[in-house]
Amino acid sequence: MKKTIVVLAIIVSLAIVGMAWAQDLGAPAAPKQKSIEELQWQAKALQNEYNYLQERGKMIQLEFQAVQAELKKRTPTPAPKPVEKPKDEPAKKK
Protein backbone atom coordinates (compact mmCIF):
# COMPACT_ATOMS: atom_id res chain seq x y z
CA MET A 1 0.00 0.00 0.00
CA LYS A 2 2.83 2.38 0.84
CA LYS A 3 4.54 1.56 -2.46
CA THR A 4 1.45 2.52 -4.46
CA ILE A 5 1.15 5.82 -2.57
CA VAL A 6 4.84 6.59 -3.21
CA VAL A 7 4.55 5.69 -6.89
CA LEU A 8 1.38 7.76 -7.19
CA ALA A 9 3.09 10.72 -5.48
CA ILE A 10 6.04 10.46 -7.87
CA ILE A 11 3.74 10.33 -10.88
CA VAL A 12 1.77 13.36 -9.66
CA SER A 13 4.93 15.34 -8.95
CA LEU A 14 6.36 14.47 -12.38
CA ALA A 15 3.09 15.56 -13.99
CA ILE A 16 3.23 18.90 -12.15
CA VAL A 17 6.85 19.45 -13.16
CA GLY A 18 6.03 18.51 -16.75
CA MET A 19 3.11 20.94 -16.91
CA ALA A 20 5.24 23.77 -15.51
CA TRP A 21 7.98 22.98 -18.05
CA ALA A 22 5.45 22.96 -20.91
CA GLN A 23 4.15 26.38 -19.86
CA ASP A 24 7.69 27.76 -19.87
CA LEU A 25 8.23 26.45 -23.40
CA GLY A 26 4.96 27.96 -24.62
CA ALA A 27 5.68 31.41 -23.19
CA PRO A 28 7.02 33.82 -25.79
CA ALA A 29 10.57 35.00 -25.29
CA ALA A 30 11.07 38.63 -24.40
CA PRO A 31 11.60 40.61 -27.60
CA LYS A 32 15.19 41.62 -28.22
CA GLN A 33 15.60 45.36 -28.13
CA LYS A 34 16.89 46.65 -31.46
CA SER A 35 19.90 48.92 -31.68
CA ILE A 36 19.67 52.44 -33.03
CA GLU A 37 21.46 51.38 -36.22
CA GLU A 38 18.97 48.57 -36.83
CA LEU A 39 16.05 50.94 -36.31
CA GLN A 40 17.59 53.54 -38.65
CA TRP A 41 18.15 50.87 -41.31
CA GLN A 42 14.58 49.64 -40.93
CA ALA A 43 13.23 53.22 -41.16
CA LYS A 44 15.24 53.84 -44.33
CA ALA A 45 14.01 50.59 -45.90
CA LEU A 46 10.40 51.45 -45.06
CA GLN A 47 10.83 54.98 -46.45
CA ASN A 48 12.19 53.55 -49.71
CA GLU A 49 9.29 51.12 -49.97
CA TYR A 50 6.81 53.92 -49.24
CA ASN A 51 8.35 56.10 -51.99
CA TYR A 52 8.23 53.19 -54.45
CA LEU A 53 4.57 52.55 -53.68
CA GLN A 54 3.73 56.23 -54.14
CA GLU A 55 5.43 56.30 -57.54
CA ARG A 56 3.72 53.05 -58.53
CA GLY A 57 0.38 54.52 -57.49
CA LYS A 58 0.96 57.57 -59.70
CA MET A 59 1.87 55.35 -62.66
CA ILE A 60 -1.26 53.24 -62.16
CA GLN A 61 -3.41 56.35 -61.91
CA LEU A 62 -2.00 57.72 -65.20
CA GLU A 63 -2.53 54.36 -66.91
CA PHE A 64 -6.09 54.21 -65.56
CA GLN A 65 -6.85 57.69 -66.90
CA ALA A 66 -5.44 56.74 -70.32
CA VAL A 67 -7.61 53.60 -70.43
CA GLN A 68 -10.67 55.62 -69.43
CA ALA A 69 -9.98 58.18 -72.18
CA GLU A 70 -9.54 55.42 -74.77
CA LEU A 71 -12.75 53.76 -73.64
CA LYS A 72 -14.60 57.04 -73.86
CA LYS A 73 -13.32 57.56 -77.43
CA ARG A 74 -14.39 54.07 -78.49
CA THR A 75 -17.82 54.08 -76.87
CA PRO A 76 -20.45 55.18 -79.37
CA THR A 77 -22.56 58.08 -78.26
CA PRO A 78 -26.19 57.14 -77.79
CA ALA A 79 -28.76 58.72 -80.09
CA PRO A 80 -30.54 61.62 -78.45
CA LYS A 81 -33.95 60.76 -77.09
CA PRO A 82 -36.87 62.63 -78.57
CA VAL A 83 -38.23 65.22 -76.19
CA GLU A 84 -41.67 64.28 -75.00
CA LYS A 85 -44.17 67.01 -74.49
CA PRO A 86 -45.75 66.88 -71.09
CA LYS A 87 -49.37 65.85 -71.09
CA ASP A 88 -51.93 68.45 -70.26
CA GLU A 89 -52.00 68.76 -66.53
CA PRO A 90 -55.36 69.21 -64.88
CA ALA A 91 -56.01 72.70 -63.63
CA LYS A 92 -54.79 73.21 -60.13
CA LYS A 93 -57.32 74.08 -57.50
CA LYS A 94 -56.77 77.15 -55.43
C-alpha positions in Angstrom: 0.0 0.0 0.0 2.8 2.4 0.8 4.5 1.6 -2.5 1.5 2.5 -4.5 1.2 5.8 -2.6 4.8 6.6 -3.2 4.6 5.7 -6.9 1.4 7.8 -7.2 3.1 10.7 -5.5 6.0 10.5 -7.9 3.7 10.3 -10.9 1.8 13.4 -9.7 4.9 15.3 -8.9 6.4 14.5 -12.4 3.1 15.6 -14.0 3.2 18.9 -12.2 6.9 19.5 -13.2 6.0 18.5 -16.8 3.1 20.9 -16.9 5.2 23.8 -15.5 8.0 23.0 -18.0 5.4 23.0 -20.9 4.1 26.4 -19.9 7.7 27.8 -19.9 8.2 26.5 -23.4 5.0 28.0 -24.6 5.7 31.4 -23.2 7.0 33.8 -25.8 10.6 35.0 -25.3 11.1 38.6 -24.4 11.6 40.6 -27.6 15.2 41.6 -28.2 15.6 45.4 -28.1 16.9 46.7 -31.5 19.9 48.9 -31.7 19.7 52.4 -33.0 21.5 51.4 -36.2 19.0 48.6 -36.8 16.1 50.9 -36.3 17.6 53.5 -38.6 18.2 50.9 -41.3 14.6 49.6 -40.9 13.2 53.2 -41.2 15.2 53.8 -44.3 14.0 50.6 -45.9 10.4 51.5 -45.1 10.8 55.0 -46.5 12.2 53.5 -49.7 9.3 51.1 -50.0 6.8 53.9 -49.2 8.3 56.1 -52.0 8.2 53.2 -54.4 4.6 52.5 -53.7 3.7 56.2 -54.1 5.4 56.3 -57.5 3.7 53.0 -58.5 0.4 54.5 -57.5 1.0 57.6 -59.7 1.9 55.4 -62.7 -1.3 53.2 -62.2 -3.4 56.4 -61.9 -2.0 57.7 -65.2 -2.5 54.4 -66.9 -6.1 54.2 -65.6 -6.8 57.7 -66.9 -5.4 56.7 -70.3 -7.6 53.6 -70.4 -10.7 55.6 -69.4 -10.0 58.2 -72.2 -9.5 55.4 -74.8 -12.7 53.8 -73.6 -14.6 57.0 -73.9 -13.3 57.6 -77.4 -14.4 54.1 -78.5 -17.8 54.1 -76.9 -20.5 55.2 -79.4 -22.6 58.1 -78.3 -26.2 57.1 -77.8 -28.8 58.7 -80.1 -30.5 61.6 -78.4 -33.9 60.8 -77.1 -36.9 62.6 -78.6 -38.2 65.2 -76.2 -41.7 64.3 -75.0 -44.2 67.0 -74.5 -45.7 66.9 -71.1 -49.4 65.8 -71.1 -51.9 68.5 -70.3 -52.0 68.8 -66.5 -55.4 69.2 -64.9 -56.0 72.7 -63.6 -54.8 73.2 -60.1 -57.3 74.1 -57.5 -56.8 77.2 -55.4 
